[in-house]
Amino acid sequence: MSHRYSALAILFLASGRALPAQQALLTPRDSALHVLNRLAYGPTPGLVDRIAREGVMRWVDAQLAVDGPDDPGLKGTLAQYELLAVSQEDLLDRFFMGRLQRRRAQPMTGADGAMTPRMRAGAMFPGREELQMLLRELPELVVVRGVASDRQLAEVMADFWANHFNVFEGKNLDRVYLPDYIEHTIRPRVFGRFGDLLVATAKSPAMMVYLDNAASIAPGARPPDVERAQQERFRFLTRGIRGGPGRFPLPMLPIPPVGDSARRLAQQRRPTGLNENYARELMELHTLGVDGGYTQKDVTEVARVLTGWSVRGPREGGGFVFNDWAHDRGGKTVLGQDFPAGHGEDEGMRLLTLLAEHPSTMHFVSGKLCARFVSDTPPDGCVDDAVMAWKRTGGDIREVLRAIFHSPDFWAAPNTGNKVKTPLEFVVSAVRAVGGVPDTTPRLANAVARLGQPLYQHVAPNGYPEHEEDWVN
């Protein structure tokens, strides 16, 4: 062993950390650069030398040990983003139901009495520009945190999980639900247990709306009282949001239909039956993988298990709700496991546990993690190490990652410098490389979008691709 490799071994022994065997083939600077290009969005000036001097694995362990995804050093920067101070409930109030109030001041015609297309759009969606300006901060935050946060691995994992559990912001009200989904469903759980993250995404309004589970009901199910629902709607429109008396004067509001017309309208607007979209993507993309051993029958049975998992109305804040009347209480069989008749929300929780702990899920998700951090074609040894850690810890993401970073495959020479950056990685790493400070404008996020990765705008549920062939022309 040469002098420089001996020095690296001494450095690791001094830090109390075992030296991964393959890392002995890299210099301290090479090792530091490698982890910064994989566990972070690239180096900043001087950071490679500092990590090489203080210990590469010590830096890796520090990245894995952070408590919470946000760097306290970014508090001042993040305070400039209004979106972080607005709750999902506030967004619904201000930009969805609030359009009724703003419509009163919206000019309906031009000077000559004619309604222009822009005016028609404004009449239909008052407050739209204000909403877009605020929600534009969400992709900006990805770039700002990626550039400036010292908790680099947490930012990389937030991007990974947001992509794994992809939600398209253009689907119905998901533009309003998405900030809460990212900030309160994904980011706090980037290093937690996979099963907890799976449950959180399954119960999120953003996911249920995106993949239509909010509209999935047992065949033939009916709400308990159509007339009561219509009366509630009437009271809501005349009293305002969450019981605020007099916020929307009655003459400015459309009068809801009553009697037979109310029943017909309720029939038209009511979900019509079983929807399998979320059930399919839950198994194919979120857990088991396309080759995970499930059948179309399993897809249907999973959809039945999840009937009634829905979203509260805007008046109630839009959170998760289990509608017992919409649930299929018959017996089901999923992946050979019997789900006896007569159960409700609890069988959905049992289903998610079954999927989170399934061997196919361990292998599929571990493979995706190894593809992200090691190679587009994940080595079997790396995947096996990750799966073993998953089994040993019950799906502790932090320990699965630790196993990957200690795997010989992570440090093997063919797997260093072998991955092509996505547009997000390219833009953020370029700013970091020159020691740049991100501003609070959308310019950098727009640059990512122009390169082909507009954040949160991937329509399909599989998320943006990460393999070389998808980004190199």
C-alpha positions as CSV (number, residue, x, y, z in Angstrom):
1,M,0.0,0.0,0.0
2,S,1.4,3.4,-1.0
3,H,2.0,6.2,1.6
4,R,-1.1,8.1,0.6
5,Y,-3.4,5.1,1.0
6,S,-1.7,4.2,4.4
7,A,-2.4,7.8,5.5
8,L,-6.1,7.3,4.5
9,A,-6.3,4.1,6.6
10,I,-4.7,5.8,9.6
11,L,-7.2,8.7,9.2
12,F,-10.1,6.3,9.4
13,L,-8.7,4.4,12.3
14,A,-8.2,7.7,14.2
15,S,-11.9,8.6,13.5
16,G,-13.0,5.2,14.9
17,R,-14.6,4.2,11.7
18,A,-13.9,1.1,9.7
19,L,-12.4,1.7,6.2
20,P,-14.5,0.3,3.4
21,A,-12.2,-2.1,1.6
22,Q,-12.7,-0.6,-1.9
23,Q,-12.2,2.9,-0.6
24,A,-8.5,2.1,0.1
25,L,-8.1,2.3,-3.7
26,L,-9.1,6.0,-3.7
27,T,-7.1,9.0,-2.4
28,P,-8.7,11.0,0.4
29,R,-9.6,13.7,-2.1
30,D,-11.0,11.3,-4.6
31,S,-13.2,9.7,-1.8
32,A,-14.4,13.1,-0.7
33,L,-15.3,14.2,-4.2
34,H,-17.1,10.9,-4.8
35,V,-19.3,11.3,-1.8
36,L,-20.0,14.9,-2.6
37,N,-21.1,14.0,-6.1
38,R,-23.4,11.2,-4.8
39,L,-24.7,12.2,-1.4
40,A,-24.7,15.9,-2.2
41,Y,-25.3,18.3,-5.1
42,G,-21.5,18.5,-5.6
43,P,-18.7,20.3,-3.8
44,T,-18.4,23.9,-2.9
45,P,-15.0,25.7,-2.9
46,G,-12.7,24.2,-0.2
47,L,-15.2,21.5,0.8
48,V,-13.4,18.5,-0.8
49,D,-10.1,19.3,1.1
50,R,-12.0,19.8,4.4
51,I,-13.8,16.5,4.2
52,A,-10.6,14.7,3.1
53,R,-8.8,16.2,6.0
54,E,-11.5,15.5,8.7
55,G,-12.6,12.1,7.4
56,V,-14.9,11.0,4.6
57,M,-16.9,8.5,6.6
58,R,-17.2,11.0,9.5
59,W,-18.9,13.4,7.0
60,V,-21.1,10.6,5.7
61,D,-22.2,9.7,9.2
62,A,-22.9,13.3,10.0
63,Q,-25.1,13.6,7.0
64,L,-27.0,10.5,8.1
65,A,-27.4,11.8,11.7
66,V,-29.2,15.0,11.0
67,D,-32.5,15.6,12.9
68,G,-34.9,17.1,10.4
69,P,-34.4,18.0,6.8
70,D,-33.9,21.8,7.1
71,D,-30.5,23.3,8.0
72,P,-30.9,25.9,10.8
73,G,-28.4,28.0,9.0
74,L,-31.0,28.5,6.2
75,K,-33.6,30.0,8.6
76,G,-33.1,33.5,7.4
77,T,-33.2,32.5,3.7
78,L,-36.3,30.4,4.1
79,A,-38.1,33.1,6.0
80,Q,-38.3,35.0,2.7
81,Y,-40.6,32.4,1.3
82,E,-44.2,33.1,2.1
83,L,-45.3,29.6,1.0
84,L,-43.7,28.0,4.0
85,A,-45.8,30.1,6.4
86,V,-49.1,29.3,4.6
87,S,-51.0,26.1,5.7
88,Q,-52.9,23.9,3.3
89,E,-56.1,25.2,5.0
90,D,-55.1,28.8,4.3
91,L,-54.3,28.0,0.7
92,L,-57.8,26.5,0.3
93,D,-59.3,29.6,1.9
94,R,-57.3,32.2,0.1
95,F,-57.1,30.7,-3.4
96,F,-59.9,28.2,-3.9
97,M,-63.0,29.2,-2.1
98,G,-61.7,32.8,-1.9
99,R,-62.4,33.1,-5.6
100,L,-66.1,33.6,-4.8
101,Q,-65.3,36.7,-2.9
102,R,-62.9,38.1,-5.5
103,R,-65.4,37.5,-8.2
104,R,-67.4,40.4,-6.9
105,A,-64.6,42.8,-7.9
106,Q,-63.7,41.1,-11.2
107,P,-64.7,43.2,-14.3
108,M,-66.8,41.1,-16.6
109,T,-66.6,43.2,-19.8
110,G,-64.3,45.6,-21.5
111,A,-64.9,49.2,-22.2
112,D,-67.2,48.4,-25.1
113,G,-69.1,45.9,-23.1
114,A,-67.5,42.8,-24.6
115,M,-65.9,40.1,-22.5
116,T,-62.3,39.4,-23.6
117,P,-60.8,35.9,-23.3
118,R,-58.5,37.2,-20.5
119,M,-61.5,38.6,-18.7
120,R,-63.4,35.3,-19.1
121,A,-60.4,33.4,-17.6
122,G,-60.3,35.9,-14.8
123,A,-64.0,35.6,-14.1
124,M,-63.7,31.8,-13.9
125,F,-60.4,31.7,-11.9
126,P,-60.1,34.9,-9.9
127,G,-56.9,35.0,-7.9
128,R,-55.2,32.6,-10.3
129,E,-52.1,34.9,-10.9
130,E,-51.7,35.4,-7.1
131,L,-51.9,31.6,-6.6
132,Q,-49.3,30.9,-9.3
133,M,-46.9,33.5,-7.9
134,L,-47.1,31.9,-4.4
135,L,-46.9,28.3,-5.6
136,R,-44.0,29.2,-7.9
137,E,-41.9,29.3,-4.7
138,L,-42.1,25.5,-4.3
139,P,-39.6,24.6,-7.1
140,E,-37.5,27.6,-6.1
141,L,-37.2,26.1,-2.6
142,V,-35.8,22.9,-4.1
143,V,-33.0,24.8,-5.7
144,V,-32.2,27.1,-2.8
145,R,-32.0,24.3,-0.3
146,G,-30.0,22.2,-2.7
147,V,-27.4,25.0,-3.2
148,A,-27.1,26.3,0.3
149,S,-28.0,23.6,2.8
150,D,-25.3,21.8,4.8
151,R,-27.7,18.9,5.1
152,Q,-27.0,17.8,1.6
153,L,-28.1,14.2,1.9
154,A,-31.4,15.2,3.3
155,E,-32.0,17.4,0.2
156,V,-31.0,14.6,-2.2
157,M,-33.4,12.2,-0.4
158,A,-36.2,14.7,-0.5
159,D,-35.8,14.8,-4.2
160,F,-35.6,11.1,-4.4
161,W,-38.8,10.4,-2.5
162,A,-40.7,13.2,-4.1
163,N,-39.9,11.6,-7.4
164,H,-40.6,8.0,-6.2
165,F,-44.0,9.1,-4.9
166,N,-44.5,11.5,-7.7
167,V,-47.5,13.9,-7.8
168,F,-48.3,16.1,-10.8
169,E,-49.2,19.6,-9.7
170,G,-51.5,20.2,-12.6
171,K,-54.1,17.6,-11.5
172,N,-57.2,19.3,-10.1
173,L,-56.5,20.8,-6.7
174,D,-53.0,19.3,-6.4
175,R,-51.4,22.6,-7.1
176,V,-52.9,23.6,-3.6
177,Y,-52.2,20.3,-1.9
178,L,-48.6,19.9,-3.2
179,P,-46.8,22.3,-0.8
180,D,-48.2,20.5,2.2
181,Y,-47.3,17.1,0.6
182,I,-43.7,18.1,0.1
183,E,-43.2,20.0,3.3
184,H,-45.1,17.9,5.8
185,T,-45.4,14.4,4.2
186,I,-42.1,13.9,2.3
187,R,-39.5,16.0,3.9
188,P,-39.9,15.0,7.6
189,R,-39.7,11.3,6.7
190,V,-36.7,11.2,4.3
191,F,-34.7,9.2,6.9
192,G,-37.5,7.4,8.7
193,R,-39.1,4.1,8.2
194,F,-40.3,3.3,4.7
195,G,-43.6,2.0,6.1
196,D,-44.4,5.3,7.8
197,L,-43.6,7.2,4.6
198,L,-45.8,4.9,2.6
199,V,-48.7,5.4,5.0
200,A,-48.2,9.2,4.9
201,T,-48.3,9.4,1.1
202,A,-51.3,7.1,1.0
203,K,-53.2,9.4,3.2
204,S,-52.1,12.6,1.6
205,P,-54.8,14.6,-0.3
206,A,-52.2,15.2,-3.0
207,M,-51.8,11.5,-3.8
208,M,-55.4,10.6,-3.4
209,V,-56.5,13.3,-5.8
210,Y,-53.6,12.7,-8.3
211,L,-54.3,8.9,-8.6
212,D,-58.1,9.2,-8.1
213,N,-58.5,7.2,-4.9
214,A,-60.5,10.1,-3.4
215,A,-63.2,9.2,-5.9
216,S,-63.1,5.4,-5.4
217,I,-66.1,3.8,-3.7
218,A,-67.5,0.4,-3.4
219,P,-69.8,-0.5,-6.3
220,G,-73.4,0.5,-5.5
221,A,-72.4,2.6,-2.4
222,R,-74.4,5.7,-1.7
223,P,-73.9,8.6,0.7
224,P,-76.1,8.3,3.8
225,D,-78.3,11.3,3.0
226,V,-78.3,13.2,-0.3
227,E,-80.7,15.8,0.9
228,R,-78.5,16.5,4.0
229,A,-75.5,16.9,1.8
230,Q,-77.4,19.5,-0.3
231,Q,-78.6,21.3,2.7
232,E,-75.0,21.4,4.0
233,R,-73.8,22.8,0.7
234,F,-76.5,25.6,0.9
235,R,-75.5,26.5,4.4
236,F,-71.8,26.6,3.4
237,L,-72.4,28.9,0.5
238,T,-74.5,31.3,2.5
239,R,-72.3,31.4,5.5
240,G,-68.8,31.2,4.1
241,I,-65.8,29.1,4.8
242,R,-65.7,27.3,8.2
243,G,-68.8,29.0,9.4
244,G,-67.7,32.6,8.9
245,P,-71.1,34.3,8.9
246,G,-71.8,36.7,6.1
247,R,-68.5,36.4,4.2
248,F,-70.2,35.8,0.9
249,P,-73.5,37.7,0.5
250,L,-76.3,35.5,-0.8
251,P,-77.1,37.6,-3.9
252,M,-73.6,37.1,-5.2
253,L,-73.8,33.3,-5.1
254,P,-75.4,30.7,-7.3
255,I,-78.4,29.1,-5.6
256,P,-78.0,25.4,-5.2
257,P,-80.6,23.2,-6.8
258,V,-83.2,21.6,-4.6
259,G,-85.6,18.6,-4.8
260,D,-85.4,16.3,-7.8
261,S,-82.8,18.5,-9.5
262,A,-80.6,18.3,-6.4
263,R,-80.8,14.6,-6.5
264,R,-79.8,14.5,-10.1
265,L,-76.9,16.8,-9.5
266,A,-75.8,14.8,-6.6
267,Q,-75.9,11.6,-8.7
268,Q,-73.8,13.4,-11.4
269,R,-71.1,14.6,-9.0
270,R,-70.9,11.6,-6.8
271,P,-68.1,9.1,-7.4
272,T,-69.4,6.3,-9.6
273,G,-67.5,3.3,-8.4
274,L,-64.2,1.5,-8.0
275,N,-61.1,3.2,-9.3
276,E,-57.9,1.1,-9.6
277,N,-55.4,3.9,-10.5
278,Y,-53.8,4.3,-7.1
279,A,-54.0,0.5,-6.3
280,R,-52.0,-0.2,-9.5
281,E,-49.3,2.5,-9.0
282,L,-49.1,1.7,-5.3
283,M,-47.8,-1.8,-6.2
284,E,-46.0,-1.2,-9.5
285,L,-44.2,2.1,-8.6
286,H,-44.3,2.6,-4.9
287,T,-43.7,-0.8,-3.5
288,L,-43.4,-4.2,-5.3
289,G,-42.2,-3.1,-8.7
290,V,-43.6,-4.2,-12.0
291,D,-42.1,-7.7,-11.6
292,G,-43.1,-7.9,-7.9
293,G,-45.4,-10.9,-8.3
294,Y,-48.9,-9.3,-8.2
295,T,-51.7,-9.9,-10.6
296,Q,-54.6,-7.9,-12.0
297,K,-56.8,-9.6,-9.4
298,D,-54.5,-8.2,-6.7
299,V,-54.9,-4.7,-8.2
300,T,-58.7,-5.0,-8.0
301,E,-58.6,-6.3,-4.4
302,V,-56.2,-3.5,-3.3
303,A,-58.6,-1.0,-4.8
304,R,-61.4,-2.6,-2.8
305,V,-59.4,-2.4,0.4
306,L,-58.8,1.3,-0.1
307,T,-62.4,2.3,-0.9
308,G,-63.5,5.1,1.4
309,W,-59.9,6.6,1.7
310,S,-60.7,10.1,0.6
311,V,-60.2,13.8,1.1
312,R,-62.2,16.2,3.2
313,G,-63.9,19.1,1.5
314,P,-62.2,22.6,1.3
315,R,-64.4,23.8,4.1
316,E,-62.8,21.2,6.4
317,G,-59.2,21.9,5.3
318,G,-58.9,19.2,2.7
319,G,-57.3,16.6,4.9
320,F,-57.6,12.8,5.0
321,V,-61.0,11.2,5.8
322,F,-62.2,7.7,5.8
323,N,-65.8,7.5,4.4
324,D,-67.2,4.4,6.0
325,W,-70.3,4.5,3.7
326,A,-68.0,4.3,0.6
327,H,-66.0,1.3,1.8
328,D,-66.3,-2.2,0.5
329,R,-66.7,-4.4,3.6
330,G,-66.6,-7.7,1.8
331,G,-63.8,-10.2,2.1
332,K,-60.7,-9.8,0.0
333,T,-57.5,-11.6,-0.9
334,V,-54.3,-9.7,-1.6
335,L,-51.0,-11.5,-2.5
336,G,-52.4,-14.7,-1.0
337,Q,-53.3,-13.0,2.3
338,D,-57.0,-13.1,3.4
339,F,-58.7,-9.9,4.5
340,P,-61.9,-10.9,6.3
341,A,-65.2,-9.2,5.7
342,G,-66.5,-6.5,8.0
343,H,-63.4,-4.4,8.4
344,G,-62.9,-0.7,7.6
345,E,-59.9,1.7,7.6
346,D,-57.9,-0.8,9.6
347,E,-57.6,-3.2,6.6
348,G,-56.0,-0.4,4.6
349,M,-53.4,0.0,7.2
350,R,-52.8,-3.7,7.2
351,L,-52.4,-3.7,3.5
352,L,-49.8,-0.9,3.6
353,T,-47.8,-2.9,6.2
354,L,-48.0,-6.0,4.0
355,L,-46.7,-4.1,1.0
356,A,-44.0,-2.2,3.0
357,E,-42.6,-5.4,4.4
358,H,-42.9,-7.5,1.3
359,P,-39.6,-9.0,-0.1
360,S,-40.3,-7.6,-3.5
361,T,-40.6,-4.1,-2.1
362,M,-37.3,-4.4,-0.2
363,H,-35.6,-5.4,-3.5
364,F,-37.3,-2.9,-5.7
365,V,-36.8,0.1,-3.6
366,S,-33.3,-0.9,-2.6
367,G,-32.5,-1.3,-6.3
368,K,-33.8,2.2,-7.0
369,L,-31.6,3.6,-4.1
370,C,-28.6,1.8,-5.4
371,A,-29.3,3.1,-8.9
372,R,-29.4,6.7,-7.5
373,F,-26.2,6.5,-5.5
374,V,-24.1,3.8,-7.2
375,S,-24.9,3.0,-10.9
376,D,-27.7,3.2,-13.4
377,T,-27.4,-0.6,-13.4
378,P,-27.4,-1.3,-9.7
379,P,-24.9,-4.0,-8.7
380,D,-26.4,-7.1,-7.1
381,G,-24.0,-6.9,-4.1
382,C,-25.1,-3.3,-3.3
383,V,-28.8,-4.3,-3.6
384,D,-28.3,-7.3,-1.3
385,D,-26.5,-5.2,1.3
386,A,-29.4,-2.7,1.3
387,V,-32.0,-5.5,1.5
388,M,-30.2,-7.1,4.5
389,A,-30.2,-3.8,6.3
390,W,-33.9,-3.3,5.5
391,K,-34.7,-6.7,7.0
392,R,-32.6,-6.1,10.0
393,T,-34.0,-2.7,10.8
394,G,-37.6,-3.0,9.7
395,G,-37.2,-0.7,6.7
396,D,-35.2,2.1,8.5
397,I,-34.2,4.3,5.5
398,R,-31.2,5.7,7.4
399,E,-29.7,2.3,7.9
400,V,-30.5,1.1,4.4
401,L,-28.5,4.1,3.1
402,R,-25.7,3.4,5.5
403,A,-25.4,-0.1,4.2
404,I,-25.2,1.3,0.6
405,F,-22.5,3.8,1.5
406,H,-20.5,1.0,3.1
407,S,-21.0,-1.4,0.3
408,P,-17.8,-2.2,-1.7
409,D,-19.8,-1.5,-4.9
410,F,-20.3,2.1,-3.8
411,W,-16.5,2.6,-3.8
412,A,-15.6,0.5,-6.8
413,A,-13.7,2.4,-9.4
414,P,-16.1,1.6,-12.2
415,N,-18.9,3.3,-10.1
416,T,-17.1,6.6,-9.5
417,G,-17.7,9.4,-11.9
418,N,-20.0,7.2,-14.0
419,K,-23.4,8.9,-13.6
420,V,-24.9,11.7,-15.7
421,K,-26.5,14.5,-13.8
422,T,-30.2,15.3,-14.1
423,P,-31.0,19.0,-15.0
424,L,-31.7,19.7,-11.3
425,E,-28.3,18.2,-10.3
426,F,-26.5,20.0,-13.1
427,V,-27.9,23.4,-12.2
428,V,-27.5,23.1,-8.5
429,S,-24.0,21.6,-8.7
430,A,-22.9,24.4,-11.0
431,V,-23.9,27.1,-8.6
432,R,-22.3,25.2,-5.7
433,A,-19.0,24.7,-7.7
434,V,-18.5,28.5,-8.0
435,G,-19.6,29.3,-4.4
436,G,-22.7,31.0,-5.7
437,V,-25.6,32.2,-3.5
438,P,-29.1,31.5,-4.8
439,D,-31.4,34.5,-5.0
440,T,-35.1,34.3,-4.2
441,T,-36.3,34.6,-7.8
442,P,-37.4,31.7,-10.1
443,R,-34.5,32.1,-12.5
444,L,-32.6,28.9,-11.4
445,A,-35.8,26.8,-11.2
446,N,-36.6,28.1,-14.6
447,A,-33.2,27.0,-15.9
448,V,-33.9,23.5,-14.6
449,A,-37.2,23.5,-16.4
450,R,-35.7,24.7,-19.7
451,L,-33.3,21.8,-19.5
452,G,-36.3,19.4,-19.4
453,Q,-37.1,18.9,-15.7
454,P,-39.8,21.4,-14.6
455,L,-40.2,20.4,-11.0
456,Y,-43.5,18.8,-9.9
457,Q,-44.7,18.9,-13.5
458,H,-44.1,15.3,-14.5
459,V,-47.5,14.1,-15.6
460,A,-47.0,10.3,-15.3
461,P,-46.8,8.7,-11.9
462,N,-43.4,7.2,-12.5
463,G,-41.6,10.5,-11.9
464,Y,-38.6,11.9,-13.8
465,P,-36.1,9.3,-15.1
466,E,-32.6,9.2,-13.7
467,H,-30.8,7.0,-16.1
468,E,-28.2,8.4,-18.5
469,E,-30.0,7.6,-21.7
470,D,-32.9,9.8,-20.7
471,W,-30.8,12.9,-20.4
472,V,-28.0,12.5,-22.9
473,N,-28.7,13.2,-26.6
